[in-house]
Amino acid sequence: MSQPQPHRPEPAPLTAPFAIPTRLRLSGRLTTLVPLAPAHFDDLYAATHGEEREALWRYIFVGPFADPAAFRADMARKAASDDPLFFAVLDNRDGRALGFQAYLNVEPANRAVEVGSVLYSPALQRTAAATEAQYLFAAHAFETLGCRRYVWKCDDANETSKAAALRLGFSSEGLFRQHMIVKGANRDTAWFSMLDSEWPARRAAFEAFLDPGNFDAAGRQKTPLSALNGRRRAADRG
């Protein structure tokens, strides 16, 4: 006897509207995303440069920078860009900028947008605040912009980024071989995506993970997001 199939949310009609990302504030419990601006440049330089931090820039198209002036010039170009549209990730405890991320490769006709150009300082990496920053971006893309396809791409050699994509609930789509030349080296690009029909389950996993009750008194997670998304995916398959 066949088992009843779980309800699968229907994607929005293909003719549904899509809004191009704009400069706005996205607020969470732990972090706030705001348009990248000169006020963030000094915090970001201090958070991402110095001894043992060159590895942060290994898979970024530019950087690290020889001095603060060169960094500020690059940040000014990023702040002025509309696509990619850069946001600073602020720590709600003190307002410091600890990283940045962007919406890019916006395709209004296809209602698709990518999250990328992500650089998180050591103080932000592997924290609930970093997860919340990704949640705020995804929620805005699906629920406000009307996105039907949300994309994550990275260098195939970047195992950390690929693991992060899967943990966040993206699905692997494969590999573009010899896709780019970055900093004089070949880049094979790994592609991941999340769809509007998948978002309700992904949102539930994000919110269960970010719930304060999911952390002990020392701030340690009780149930990892990867486990929550694994459970959701098992339910999706029936």
Secondary structure, DSSP 8 states (H G I E B T S, - for coil): -------------TT-------S--EE-SSEEEEE--GGGHHHHHHHH-STT-GGGGTTSSS---SSHHHHHHHHHHHHH-SSSEEEEEEETTT--EEEEEEEEEEEGGGTEEEEEEEEE-TTTTTSHHHHHHHHHHHHHIIIII--SEEEEEEETT-HHHHHHHHHHT-EEEEEEEEEEEETTEEEEEEEEEEETTTHHHHHHHHHHHHSGGGB-TTS-BSS-HHHHHHHHHHHHH-
